[in-house]
Amino acid sequence: MPKMKTHRGLAKRIKVTGSGRLKRRNANLSHILEKKSPKRKRRLARMSDVDKTNEKSVRRKLGI
C-alpha cells in the first residue's frame, strides 16, 4: 500500500506546536483594514487553534 501524501497547501497554513496542538492564521486581515478597529486587527493577527470539529481531518491531511 503506498504512503499517504501530505496535503502541501494545508501544510503551509497549519503549524504544529510542541505539545501537538494545531495553530492557524485568522481570516479577514488581508485587505479592507481601514474600517476595522485596531483591537480587532490585533486579535486577528494572532494565531488561533484549529477547531475540534476539523482537527481529525486536518491531522489526516497532514499525515500526523
PyMOL commands that set and color helices and strands:
alter all, ss='L'
color gray80, all
select helices_A, chain A and resi 8-11+38-45+52-62
alter helices_A, ss='H'
color red, helices_A
select strands_A, chain A and resi 14-16+22-24+48-49
alter strands_A, ss='S'
color yellow, strands_A
deselect
rebuild
show_as cartoon
